[in-house]
């Protein structure tokens, strides 16, 4: 009950808007048993063992390390060691893996790597992979590393806000002039708190001299403010106005502290309106005296604390706490006076009387620990990608393109725009028909020592689906040029990525192998999977006893909503009334009166009324008793019955075709694999494999 959750108001109304990103509390990941690391003395021995060739497939030599990586990836067991895997599981995987390598080697030997369609597929996948890998390594990881490097500290700041009128970012002059004037006063030595009280548009923080009670760490505030405060020493203000979407800020760093988690307990003595505050103070003093004499804190909390949620736990707050992210289980922040007292203590120390709106607290700091910054990497990466990535990506790619000599020839772009109807877009197929040949031949942009003409731009805009619908103005042409040149960046950097990152090189190889495998397997297996009626009939002859028709019931129904009417009709039928005549007069199922209630032939598989026939064990010509069905009552008559029989070949095809095709596919695959094994020798050095695993197990 003593908690006060600091949900800062939206930026325009309160500066706690600084905490724009309400991150969820970082839950501690379960710790795993630490593996014994390889020492310097045996590291080289381990590497040597892992480089042992344990399998040969044709002219391909597969090392223990390559086999282990393949097992981890394909079996989704990223941390497993091969010596931890059962022998049967390992050799089952080796059988699958060698077949895979045989197929790829066959594709290479056939020269499919030079096939134009394969080359195009590889290039497309290479570009997709390069984009993802390049941005991740060169942009995202570096930005995340920077954020994490800041998260070992948490800062308390004070601010002044000069907001734009009605949040209109385009109407910024008044806010700028006001902020500039306040900044000049600070530079003249005037007190930050006084100016904040008088001039800040965030009145809530202004009343506190601009102080934001909640500490801030990286990823918890707007980036312009975060960048500024981490460049500013405690006690100083940032010397420039900071522009955000909602206004200008002036910030001062009050404190920069190590970011730590603490566990605490407390005893709350309440000053309710019906209680004597002096008596509460006296009780607090009495409890403090008992604690000084060695009394048990938990027992005193259980007996005296008026915070029921913690009293039953001996005063324990229930979770680790951080000034910049709150309680680990809820994200809530403690009251400022409580938090300040908790962090002023050392582990094991007990406070004096701490006052809050809830009463008097006696606080014990139980323990503390530093944050494991690396454990926050995944969460920070998700945060970065969600909030910052798209804006950073454009700036980053522009800088990379500049390094490759990217240039837009603005004189040509201006000439192009002035030569067309800018009220149209490129969905109008005639938008470029009046452009002169000389303009079409002029270069409009260049990248990596290659220039591209206006005609090239026009053709791409007319043919490329993702470039359709753009306006014919300078800004839209620049966007189109970005869309054309961004992929060129990934093509240009792919080779360097391959040299720099072995993981990237391996991924490229896997993409290539996958495309080659698809090509050769299509020829050897999938293209041959045509339904051969002769082979299919032979298969059916050996299995036809399995394929039987369902029993067929020709039925009629009288359906009514009233149970009284249903029973009356049932009695009339028992007395010899004609079923068809009664159905024609009384059935209430839409569309069935004109059919005298006749459903025709059905099976119990797809018709619930047939199940009534079975349940009542009807014979042809007999009718059922009324059954509750479809929010009404049904009386069913069995007209005719066809018993189950063996299906003809044509009738059975849908039943056995999937199994037949599966057997045919396995037959073709096995035939192909056997021919490959005869062509390319497969050798598994089981002795070396066992010896290597045993040796690595001893070194681990």
C-alpha positions as CSV (number, residue, x, y, z in Angstrom):
1,X,0.0,0.0,0.0
2,X,3.0,2.4,0.5
3,X,4.0,2.2,-3.1
4,X,3.3,5.1,-5.4
5,X,3.5,4.2,-9.1
6,X,5.1,7.0,-11.1
7,X,3.3,6.8,-14.4
8,X,4.6,10.0,-15.9
9,X,2.1,12.0,-17.9
10,X,2.1,12.4,-21.6
11,X,4.9,14.7,-22.9
12,X,2.8,17.7,-23.4
13,X,1.4,17.6,-19.8
14,X,4.3,16.4,-17.7
15,X,8.0,16.0,-18.0
16,X,7.9,12.5,-16.7
17,X,7.2,12.3,-20.4
18,X,10.9,11.9,-20.5
19,X,10.3,8.3,-19.6
20,X,8.8,7.7,-23.1
21,X,9.6,4.1,-23.2
22,X,7.9,2.2,-20.5
23,X,10.1,-0.9,-20.6
24,X,8.9,-4.0,-19.0
25,X,10.9,-5.1,-15.9
26,X,13.8,-7.2,-16.9
27,X,13.1,-10.6,-15.4
28,X,16.2,-12.5,-14.4
29,X,16.9,-15.4,-16.6
30,X,17.4,-18.8,-14.9
31,X,21.1,-19.5,-14.4
32,X,22.6,-22.5,-16.0
33,X,25.3,-24.6,-14.6
34,X,28.6,-22.9,-15.8
35,X,30.6,-25.1,-18.1
36,X,34.2,-25.6,-17.4
37,X,36.2,-23.5,-19.8
38,X,39.1,-24.8,-21.9
39,X,42.4,-23.5,-20.5
40,X,45.2,-22.0,-22.6
41,X,47.1,-25.2,-22.2
42,X,44.5,-27.4,-23.8
43,X,42.8,-24.9,-26.1
44,X,45.1,-25.7,-29.0
45,X,44.6,-29.5,-28.4
46,X,40.8,-29.0,-28.6
47,X,41.0,-27.0,-31.8
48,X,43.2,-29.6,-33.3
49,X,40.8,-32.4,-32.3
50,X,37.8,-30.4,-33.7
51,X,39.6,-30.0,-37.1
52,X,40.0,-33.8,-37.5
53,X,38.3,-35.1,-40.6
54,X,35.8,-37.7,-39.5
55,X,33.7,-38.1,-42.7
56,X,34.5,-38.1,-46.4
57,X,31.8,-37.7,-49.0
58,X,33.4,-37.9,-52.5
59,X,36.0,-35.1,-52.6
60,X,34.4,-33.3,-49.6
61,X,36.2,-33.7,-46.2
62,X,33.9,-33.0,-43.2
63,X,35.6,-32.1,-39.9
64,X,34.3,-32.9,-36.4
65,X,33.6,-29.2,-35.9
66,X,31.5,-29.0,-39.1
67,X,29.6,-32.1,-38.1
68,X,28.9,-30.7,-34.7
69,X,27.7,-27.3,-36.1
70,X,25.4,-29.1,-38.5
71,X,23.9,-31.3,-35.8
72,X,23.3,-28.3,-33.5
73,X,21.6,-26.3,-36.2
74,X,19.5,-29.0,-37.8
75,X,18.5,-30.7,-34.6
76,X,17.8,-27.3,-32.9
77,X,20.2,-28.1,-30.0
78,X,22.5,-25.1,-30.2
79,X,24.6,-25.8,-27.1
80,X,24.8,-29.6,-27.2
81,X,28.2,-31.4,-27.4
82,X,28.3,-34.4,-29.7
83,X,29.7,-36.6,-26.9
84,X,26.4,-35.9,-25.0
85,X,24.4,-37.4,-27.8
86,X,23.4,-41.0,-27.9
87,X,25.3,-43.1,-30.4
88,X,22.1,-44.1,-32.2
89,X,21.0,-40.5,-32.5
90,X,24.4,-39.4,-33.8
91,X,24.6,-42.1,-36.5
92,X,21.0,-41.5,-37.6
93,X,22.0,-37.8,-38.1
94,X,25.2,-38.7,-39.9
95,X,23.2,-40.9,-42.3
96,X,20.9,-37.9,-43.1
97,X,23.7,-35.5,-43.3
98,X,25.8,-37.6,-45.7
99,X,22.8,-38.0,-48.0
100,X,22.4,-34.2,-48.0
101,X,26.0,-33.7,-48.9
102,X,25.8,-36.3,-51.6
103,X,22.9,-34.6,-53.3
104,X,24.6,-31.2,-53.1
105,X,27.9,-32.6,-54.5
106,X,25.9,-34.2,-57.3
107,X,24.3,-30.8,-58.2
108,X,27.8,-29.2,-58.2
109,X,29.2,-32.0,-60.4
110,X,26.4,-31.5,-62.9
111,X,27.3,-27.9,-63.2
112,X,24.1,-26.5,-61.8
113,X,26.1,-23.8,-60.0
114,X,26.4,-22.2,-63.5
115,X,22.7,-22.4,-64.3
116,X,21.3,-18.9,-64.9
117,X,18.2,-19.5,-62.8
118,X,20.4,-20.9,-59.9
119,X,22.7,-17.9,-60.2
120,X,19.7,-15.5,-60.0
121,X,18.3,-17.3,-57.0
122,X,21.7,-17.3,-55.2
123,X,22.1,-13.6,-56.0
124,X,18.7,-12.8,-54.6
125,X,19.2,-14.7,-51.4
126,X,22.7,-13.3,-51.1
127,X,21.3,-9.8,-51.2
128,X,18.5,-10.6,-48.7
129,X,21.1,-12.2,-46.3
130,X,23.6,-9.3,-46.8
131,X,20.9,-6.8,-45.9
132,X,19.9,-8.5,-42.7
133,X,23.5,-9.4,-41.7
134,X,25.0,-6.0,-42.6
135,X,22.4,-3.9,-40.8
136,X,22.5,-6.2,-37.8
137,X,26.3,-6.2,-37.4
138,X,27.2,-2.7,-38.6
139,X,24.2,-0.8,-37.2
140,X,22.0,-2.6,-34.7
141,X,24.7,-4.4,-32.7
142,X,26.8,-1.2,-32.4
143,X,23.9,0.8,-31.3
144,X,22.9,-1.8,-28.8
145,X,26.5,-2.0,-27.5
146,X,26.4,1.7,-27.0
147,X,23.1,1.6,-25.1
148,X,24.4,-1.3,-22.9
149,X,27.6,0.5,-22.1
150,X,25.5,3.3,-20.6
151,X,23.3,1.0,-18.6
152,X,25.8,0.4,-15.9
153,X,24.9,3.9,-14.5
154,X,21.6,5.6,-13.7
155,X,21.2,9.4,-13.6
156,X,19.0,11.8,-11.8
157,X,18.2,14.9,-13.8
158,X,16.4,18.2,-13.7
159,X,14.7,19.7,-16.7
160,X,13.0,22.6,-18.1
161,X,10.4,22.2,-20.9
162,X,9.4,24.8,-23.4
163,X,6.7,23.1,-25.3
164,X,5.4,23.9,-28.8
165,X,1.9,25.4,-28.9
166,X,-0.7,22.6,-29.0
167,X,2.2,20.2,-29.7
168,X,2.7,21.7,-33.2
169,X,6.3,21.1,-34.1
170,X,6.2,23.6,-37.0
171,X,5.3,26.4,-34.6
172,X,8.5,26.4,-32.6
173,X,9.9,29.9,-32.6
174,X,8.3,31.1,-29.3
175,X,9.4,28.0,-27.5
176,X,12.9,28.4,-28.9
177,X,13.2,32.0,-27.9
178,X,12.0,31.3,-24.4
179,X,14.3,28.3,-24.0
180,X,17.3,30.3,-25.4
181,X,16.7,33.1,-22.9
182,X,16.6,30.7,-20.0
183,X,19.8,29.0,-21.3
184,X,21.5,32.4,-21.4
185,X,20.5,33.0,-17.7
186,X,22.0,29.7,-16.7
187,X,25.3,30.5,-18.5
188,X,25.3,33.8,-16.5
189,X,25.2,31.7,-13.3
190,X,21.5,31.9,-12.4
191,X,20.1,29.0,-10.3
192,X,18.6,26.2,-12.4
193,X,15.8,25.5,-9.9
194,X,14.7,29.1,-9.7
195,X,14.4,29.4,-13.5
196,X,12.6,26.0,-13.8
197,X,10.0,27.1,-11.2
198,X,9.4,30.4,-13.0
199,X,9.7,29.3,-16.7
200,X,9.3,25.6,-17.3
201,X,6.1,24.6,-19.1
202,X,6.1,21.3,-17.1
203,X,4.6,22.6,-13.9
204,X,4.8,19.3,-12.1
205,X,8.6,19.1,-12.2
206,X,8.9,22.9,-12.2
207,X,7.5,23.0,-8.6
208,X,10.4,20.7,-7.6
209,X,13.0,23.0,-9.3
210,X,12.8,20.8,-12.5
211,X,13.8,17.6,-10.6
212,X,12.6,14.3,-12.1
213,X,12.3,11.9,-9.1
214,X,12.8,8.7,-11.1
215,X,16.3,7.9,-12.1
216,X,17.0,7.4,-15.8
217,X,19.2,4.9,-17.6
218,X,19.8,4.2,-21.3
219,X,16.7,3.2,-23.3
220,X,14.4,4.9,-20.8
221,X,14.0,8.3,-22.3
222,X,13.9,10.2,-25.6
223,X,17.1,9.7,-27.5
224,X,18.0,13.5,-27.9
225,X,17.7,13.8,-24.1
226,X,19.6,10.5,-23.4
227,X,22.4,11.6,-25.7
228,X,22.7,14.9,-23.9
229,X,22.7,13.7,-20.3
230,X,25.2,11.0,-20.9
231,X,27.6,13.7,-22.3
232,X,27.1,15.9,-19.2
233,X,28.9,15.6,-15.9
234,X,27.0,15.7,-12.6
235,X,26.3,19.2,-11.4
236,X,26.4,20.6,-15.0
237,X,23.7,21.5,-17.5
238,X,23.9,20.6,-21.1
239,X,25.0,23.8,-22.9
240,X,22.5,23.6,-25.8
241,X,18.7,23.5,-26.2
242,X,17.5,19.9,-26.9
243,X,14.8,19.7,-29.6
244,X,12.1,16.9,-29.4
245,X,8.8,16.4,-31.1
246,X,7.0,18.2,-28.3
247,X,9.3,21.1,-27.4
248,X,12.7,22.2,-26.4
249,X,14.4,20.9,-23.2
250,X,17.2,22.2,-21.0
251,X,18.6,19.4,-18.8
252,X,20.9,19.3,-15.8
253,X,22.5,16.1,-14.5
254,X,22.2,16.0,-10.7
255,X,23.6,12.6,-9.9
256,X,25.2,9.8,-11.8
257,X,25.2,6.6,-9.7
258,X,26.2,2.9,-10.3
259,X,23.1,1.0,-11.5
260,X,22.4,-1.6,-8.8
261,X,19.6,-3.7,-7.6
262,X,18.7,-3.8,-3.9
263,X,16.4,-5.9,-1.7
264,X,14.7,-4.2,1.2
265,X,12.3,-4.8,4.0
266,X,10.2,-2.3,6.0
267,X,7.9,-1.8,8.9
268,X,5.1,0.7,8.3
269,X,3.5,2.6,11.2
270,X,0.5,4.5,9.8
271,X,-0.6,8.0,10.8
272,X,-4.3,7.5,10.0
273,X,-6.7,10.4,10.7
274,X,-8.1,8.5,13.7
275,X,-4.7,8.0,15.3
276,X,-2.4,10.2,17.4
277,X,0.7,11.0,15.4
278,X,2.8,11.4,18.5
279,X,1.8,8.0,19.6
280,X,2.9,6.6,16.2
281,X,6.3,8.4,16.6
282,X,6.7,7.0,20.0
283,X,6.0,3.5,18.8
284,X,8.5,3.9,16.0
285,X,11.2,5.0,18.5
286,X,10.3,2.0,20.7
287,X,10.8,-0.4,17.7
288,X,14.0,1.3,16.7
289,X,15.3,0.8,20.3
290,X,14.4,-2.9,20.2
291,X,16.2,-3.3,16.9
292,X,19.3,-1.6,18.3
293,X,19.3,-4.2,21.0
294,X,19.2,-7.0,18.5
295,X,15.5,-7.8,18.2
296,X,14.5,-9.7,15.0
297,X,13.4,-7.3,12.3
298,X,11.1,-9.9,10.5
299,X,9.3,-10.7,13.8
300,X,8.7,-7.0,14.6
301,X,7.4,-6.4,11.0
302,X,5.0,-9.3,11.3
303,X,3.7,-8.0,14.7
304,X,3.6,-4.3,14.0
305,X,3.7,-3.3,10.3
306,X,0.5,-1.9,8.9
307,X,1.4,-2.8,5.3
308,X,-0.3,-6.2,5.2
309,X,1.2,-7.3,1.8
310,X,4.8,-7.2,3.3
311,X,4.1,-7.8,7.0
312,X,3.3,-11.5,6.3
313,X,6.7,-11.8,4.7
314,X,8.6,-10.2,7.6
315,X,8.5,-6.8,5.9
316,X,10.2,-8.1,2.7
317,X,9.3,-5.9,-0.3
318,X,9.1,-9.1,-2.4
319,X,11.5,-8.3,-5.3
320,X,14.7,-6.6,-6.4
321,X,14.4,-2.9,-6.9
322,X,16.2,-0.5,-9.2
323,X,15.8,3.3,-9.2
324,X,15.6,3.4,-13.0
325,X,13.3,0.5,-13.6
326,X,11.4,0.0,-10.4
327,X,10.4,-3.3,-8.8
328,X,11.5,-6.2,-10.8
329,X,8.2,-8.0,-10.7
330,X,5.9,-5.0,-11.3
331,X,7.9,-2.1,-12.6
332,X,6.5,0.1,-9.8
333,X,8.6,2.8,-8.2
334,X,9.0,3.4,-4.5
335,X,8.1,6.8,-3.0
336,X,11.0,9.2,-3.3
337,X,11.7,9.5,0.4
338,X,11.6,5.7,0.8
339,X,13.9,5.1,-2.2
340,X,16.4,7.7,-1.0
341,X,16.5,6.2,2.4
342,X,16.9,2.6,1.0
343,X,19.8,3.6,-1.2
344,X,21.5,5.6,1.5
345,X,21.9,2.5,3.6
346,X,24.5,-0.2,3.4
347,X,23.6,-3.9,3.2
348,X,22.2,-5.0,6.6
349,X,21.8,-1.4,7.9
350,X,18.5,-0.1,9.3
351,X,17.2,3.4,8.8
352,X,15.8,5.8,11.3
353,X,12.3,7.1,10.9
354,X,11.4,7.7,7.3
355,X,8.2,9.8,6.6
356,X,5.9,9.4,3.7
357,X,2.2,10.0,2.9
358,X,1.5,6.5,4.2
359,X,3.1,7.0,7.6
360,X,6.5,6.2,9.2
361,X,8.7,3.6,7.7
362,X,11.6,1.8,9.3
363,X,13.6,0.4,6.5
364,X,16.3,-2.3,6.3
365,X,18.5,-2.8,3.2
366,X,18.9,-6.5,3.0
367,X,21.2,-7.0,0.0
368,X,22.4,-5.5,-3.3
369,X,24.0,-6.6,-6.5
370,X,25.1,-5.2,-9.8
371,X,23.0,-5.6,-13.0
372,X,24.1,-8.3,-15.5
373,X,24.2,-6.0,-18.5
374,X,24.5,-8.8,-21.0
375,X,21.3,-10.4,-19.7
376,X,19.5,-7.2,-21.0
377,X,21.0,-7.4,-24.5
378,X,18.0,-9.2,-26.1
379,X,15.5,-6.8,-24.6
380,X,17.5,-3.7,-25.5
381,X,17.9,-5.1,-29.1
382,X,14.1,-5.5,-29.4
383,X,13.6,-2.0,-28.0
384,X,16.1,-0.5,-30.4
385,X,14.6,-2.3,-33.4
386,X,11.1,-1.2,-32.4
387,X,11.8,2.5,-31.8
388,X,15.0,3.6,-33.4
389,X,16.0,1.2,-36.2
390,X,14.0,2.6,-39.1
391,X,15.1,6.2,-38.6
392,X,18.8,5.2,-38.0
393,X,18.7,2.8,-41.0
394,X,18.1,5.7,-43.5
395,X,20.9,7.8,-42.1
396,X,23.2,4.9,-41.9
397,X,22.6,3.7,-45.5
398,X,23.1,7.3,-46.7
399,X,26.5,7.4,-45.1
400,X,27.5,4.0,-46.5
401,X,26.3,5.1,-50.0
402,X,28.4,8.2,-49.7
403,X,31.4,6.0,-49.1
404,X,30.7,4.3,-52.4
405,X,30.5,7.6,-54.3
406,X,26.7,7.8,-54.4
407,X,25.6,11.0,-56.0
408,X,22.3,12.4,-57.4
409,X,22.8,14.8,-60.3
410,X,20.3,17.4,-59.1
411,X,20.5,19.5,-62.3
412,X,19.3,16.5,-64.3
413,X,16.6,15.7,-61.7
414,X,15.4,19.4,-61.8
415,X,15.2,19.1,-65.6
416,X,13.3,15.9,-65.4
417,X,10.7,17.3,-62.9
418,X,10.3,20.5,-65.1
419,X,9.6,18.3,-68.2
420,X,6.7,16.3,-66.8
421,X,3.2,16.8,-65.4
422,X,3.9,16.8,-61.6
423,X,0.2,16.5,-60.8
424,X,0.2,12.9,-62.0
425,X,2.0,9.8,-60.7
426,X,3.7,7.0,-62.6
427,X,0.6,4.8,-62.7
428,X,-0.2,6.9,-65.7
429,X,1.5,5.0,-68.4
430,X,2.0,8.1,-70.5
431,X,3.8,10.1,-67.9
432,X,7.3,9.9,-69.6
433,X,6.3,9.6,-73.3
434,X,7.1,13.3,-74.2
435,X,10.6,13.3,-72.6
436,X,13.4,14.0,-75.1
437,X,16.0,11.4,-76.1
438,X,18.8,13.7,-74.9
439,X,17.2,13.9,-71.4
440,X,16.7,10.2,-71.3
441,X,20.4,9.6,-72.0
442,X,21.6,11.9,-69.2
443,X,22.8,10.3,-66.0
444,X,20.7,11.1,-63.0
445,X,22.6,9.2,-60.3
446,X,25.8,7.3,-59.7
447,X,26.9,4.6,-57.3
448,X,30.2,2.7,-56.9
449,X,31.7,4.2,-60.2
450,X,28.6,3.3,-62.2
451,X,26.2,6.0,-63.6
452,X,22.5,5.4,-64.2
453,X,20.5,7.3,-66.8
454,X,17.1,8.9,-66.7
455,X,16.0,6.2,-69.1
456,X,17.1,3.5,-66.6
457,X,15.1,5.2,-63.9
458,X,12.0,5.5,-66.1
459,X,12.2,1.8,-67.1
460,X,12.5,0.6,-63.5
461,X,9.6,2.9,-62.4
462,X,7.4,1.5,-65.2
463,X,8.2,-2.2,-64.6
464,X,9.1,-2.7,-61.0
465,X,6.0,-3.4,-58.9
466,X,7.3,-1.8,-55.7
467,X,8.0,1.4,-57.6
468,X,4.5,1.9,-58.9
469,X,2.3,4.7,-57.6
470,X,5.0,7.3,-56.8
471,X,4.5,10.9,-57.5
472,X,6.4,12.8,-60.1
473,X,8.1,15.3,-57.8
474,X,11.6,15.8,-56.5
475,X,11.0,14.1,-53.2
476,X,9.4,11.0,-54.6
477,X,12.1,10.6,-57.2
478,X,14.7,10.7,-54.4
479,X,12.7,8.0,-52.6
480,X,12.7,5.9,-55.8
481,X,16.5,6.4,-56.2
482,X,17.0,5.2,-52.6
483,X,14.9,2.1,-53.4
484,X,17.1,1.4,-56.4
485,X,20.4,2.1,-54.7
486,X,19.9,0.5,-51.3
487,X,20.1,-3.1,-52.8
488,X,23.3,-2.0,-54.5
489,X,24.8,-1.3,-51.1
490,X,24.1,-4.9,-50.0
491,X,25.7,-6.3,-53.2
492,X,28.7,-4.1,-52.6
493,X,29.3,-5.1,-49.0
494,X,28.5,-8.8,-49.3
495,X,32.0,-9.8,-50.3
496,X,33.6,-7.9,-47.4
497,X,31.1,-9.4,-45.0
498,X,32.1,-12.9,-46.3
499,X,35.7,-12.1,-45.5
500,X,35.0,-10.6,-42.1
501,X,32.4,-12.9,-40.7
502,X,32.7,-16.7,-41.0
503,X,29.1,-17.1,-39.9
504,X,28.0,-15.0,-42.9
505,X,30.2,-17.1,-45.2
506,X,28.7,-20.3,-43.8
507,X,25.1,-18.9,-44.2
508,X,25.8,-18.1,-47.8
509,X,27.1,-21.6,-48.4
510,X,24.0,-23.0,-46.8
511,X,21.8,-20.9,-49.1
512,X,23.7,-21.9,-52.1
513,X,23.6,-25.6,-51.1
514,X,19.9,-25.4,-50.5
515,X,19.2,-23.9,-53.9
516,X,21.4,-26.5,-55.6
517,X,19.7,-29.2,-53.7
518,X,16.2,-28.0,-54.7
519,X,17.3,-27.9,-58.3
520,X,18.8,-31.4,-58.5
521,X,16.1,-33.0,-56.3
522,X,13.4,-31.6,-58.5
523,X,14.9,-33.3,-61.5
524,X,15.6,-36.6,-59.8
525,X,12.5,-37.0,-57.6
526,X,9.8,-34.4,-57.7
527,X,9.4,-34.1,-61.5
528,X,9.2,-37.9,-61.7
529,X,6.3,-38.1,-59.2
530,X,3.6,-38.4,-61.9
531,X,0.6,-40.6,-61.2
532,X,1.3,-43.8,-63.1
533,X,-2.0,-45.6,-63.4
534,X,-0.3,-48.9,-64.2
535,X,1.9,-48.8,-61.1
536,X,-1.0,-47.4,-59.0
537,X,-3.2,-50.3,-60.0
538,X,-0.5,-52.8,-59.0
539,X,-0.3,-51.0,-55.6
540,X,-4.1,-51.1,-55.3
541,X,-4.3,-54.8,-56.1
542,X,-2.2,-55.6,-53.0
543,X,-4.1,-53.2,-50.7
544,X,-7.6,-53.1,-52.1
545,X,-9.1,-55.0,-49.2
546,X,-8.4,-51.9,-47.0
547,X,-10.6,-49.5,-49.1
548,X,-14.3,-49.9,-48.3
549,X,-17.3,-47.7,-49.0
550,X,-19.3,-46.3,-46.1
551,X,-22.7,-47.8,-45.5
552,X,-25.3,-45.7,-47.4
553,X,-28.7,-44.8,-45.9
554,X,-31.5,-43.4,-48.1
555,X,-33.6,-41.4,-45.5
556,X,-36.5,-39.1,-45.0
557,X,-37.2,-36.8,-42.1
558,X,-40.1,-35.0,-40.3
559,X,-38.6,-32.1,-38.4
560,X,-40.7,-30.0,-36.0
561,X,-40.0,-27.6,-33.2
562,X,-42.5,-28.8,-30.7
563,X,-42.0,-32.0,-28.7
564,X,-45.8,-32.3,-28.3
565,X,-46.3,-32.2,-32.1
566,X,-43.4,-34.6,-32.6
567,X,-44.9,-37.2,-30.3
568,X,-48.3,-36.8,-31.9
569,X,-46.9,-37.4,-35.4
570,X,-44.9,-40.4,-34.1
571,X,-48.2,-41.9,-32.8
572,X,-49.9,-41.3,-36.1
573,X,-47.0,-43.1,-37.9
574,X,-47.3,-46.0,-35.5
575,X,-51.0,-46.1,-36.4
576,X,-50.3,-46.4,-40.1
577,X,-50.1,-42.8,-41.3
578,X,-48.1,-42.2,-44.5
579,X,-44.6,-40.7,-43.6
580,X,-44.4,-38.7,-46.9
581,X,-47.8,-37.1,-46.4
582,X,-47.1,-36.1,-42.8
583,X,-43.7,-34.7,-43.9
584,X,-45.3,-32.7,-46.7
585,X,-47.8,-31.2,-44.2
586,X,-45.7,-30.7,-41.0
587,X,-41.9,-30.7,-41.5
588,X,-40.5,-27.4,-40.6
589,X,-37.0,-27.8,-42.1
590,X,-36.6,-25.2,-44.9
591,X,-36.9,-26.6,-48.4
592,X,-38.0,-30.1,-47.3
593,X,-41.8,-29.9,-47.4
594,X,-41.8,-29.8,-51.2
595,X,-39.5,-32.9,-51.1
596,X,-41.8,-34.8,-48.6
597,X,-38.9,-34.7,-46.2
598,X,-36.7,-36.8,-48.4
599,X,-32.9,-36.3,-47.8
600,X,-31.7,-39.0,-50.3
601,X,-28.5,-41.0,-49.8
602,X,-26.3,-40.1,-46.9
603,X,-23.6,-41.7,-44.7
604,X,-23.1,-41.5,-40.9
605,X,-19.7,-39.8,-41.6
606,X,-21.3,-36.7,-42.9
607,X,-24.9,-36.7,-41.7
608,X,-26.2,-36.7,-38.1
609,X,-29.6,-38.2,-39.1
610,X,-27.9,-41.3,-40.4
611,X,-26.6,-41.8,-36.8
612,X,-30.2,-41.8,-35.6
613,X,-30.9,-44.7,-38.0
614,X,-28.0,-46.6,-36.5
615,X,-28.9,-45.7,-32.9
616,X,-32.5,-47.0,-33.4
617,X,-31.3,-50.0,-35.4
618,X,-33.9,-49.2,-38.2
619,X,-34.6,-51.6,-41.0
620,X,-35.8,-50.3,-44.5
621,X,-39.3,-49.0,-44.2
622,X,-39.1,-48.3,-40.4
623,X,-39.1,-44.9,-38.7
624,X,-37.4,-43.7,-35.5
625,X,-38.9,-42.2,-32.4
626,X,-38.5,-38.4,-32.0
627,X,-34.9,-37.4,-31.4
628,X,-33.8,-34.0,-30.1
629,X,-31.9,-32.4,-33.0
630,X,-31.1,-29.0,-34.4
631,X,-33.1,-27.2,-31.6
632,X,-36.1,-29.2,-32.5
633,X,-37.2,-32.9,-32.9
634,X,-36.6,-35.2,-35.8
635,X,-38.4,-38.4,-36.8
636,X,-36.3,-40.3,-39.4
637,X,-37.4,-43.0,-41.8
638,X,-34.9,-45.4,-43.5
639,X,-36.1,-45.9,-47.1
640,X,-33.2,-48.0,-48.4
641,X,-29.9,-49.3,-47.2
642,X,-26.6,-50.1,-49.1
643,X,-24.1,-52.1,-47.1
644,X,-20.4,-51.4,-47.1
645,X,-18.4,-52.9,-50.1
646,X,-14.9,-52.9,-51.5
647,X,-14.2,-49.8,-53.5
648,X,-13.4,-49.9,-57.2
649,X,-9.9,-48.8,-58.3
650,X,-11.3,-45.4,-59.4
651,X,-13.2,-44.9,-56.1
652,X,-10.1,-45.8,-54.0
653,X,-7.6,-43.5,-55.7
654,X,-8.2,-40.5,-53.3
655,X,-7.6,-42.9,-50.4
656,X,-4.4,-44.5,-51.5
657,X,-2.9,-41.9,-53.7
658,X,-1.0,-40.0,-50.9
659,X,0.5,-43.2,-49.6
660,X,1.4,-44.4,-53.1
661,X,3.0,-41.1,-54.0
662,X,5.0,-41.2,-50.7
663,X,6.3,-44.7,-51.4
664,X,7.2,-43.7,-55.0
665,X,9.0,-40.6,-53.7
666,X,11.0,-42.8,-51.2
667,X,11.7,-45.3,-53.9
668,X,13.1,-42.6,-56.3
669,X,15.1,-41.0,-53.5
670,X,16.7,-44.3,-52.4
671,X,17.4,-45.2,-56.0
672,X,19.1,-41.9,-56.5
673,X,21.1,-42.0,-53.2
674,X,22.3,-45.6,-54.0
675,X,23.6,-44.4,-57.4
676,X,25.3,-41.4,-55.7
677,X,27.0,-43.7,-53.1
678,X,28.3,-45.8,-55.9
679,X,29.6,-42.7,-57.7
680,X,30.9,-40.8,-54.7
681,X,32.5,-42.8,-51.9
682,X,31.2,-42.2,-48.4
683,X,33.6,-43.0,-45.6
684,X,32.7,-42.5,-41.9
685,X,35.8,-42.9,-39.7
686,X,34.0,-44.2,-36.6
687,X,37.2,-44.9,-34.7
688,X,38.4,-41.4,-35.1
689,X,35.0,-40.0,-34.4
690,X,34.8,-41.9,-31.1
691,X,38.4,-41.1,-30.1
692,X,37.8,-37.3,-30.8
693,X,34.6,-37.2,-28.7
694,X,36.3,-39.0,-25.8
695,X,39.3,-36.7,-25.9
696,X,37.2,-33.6,-26.1
697,X,35.0,-34.8,-23.2
698,X,38.2,-35.2,-21.1
699,X,39.3,-31.7,-22.0
700,X,36.0,-30.1,-21.1
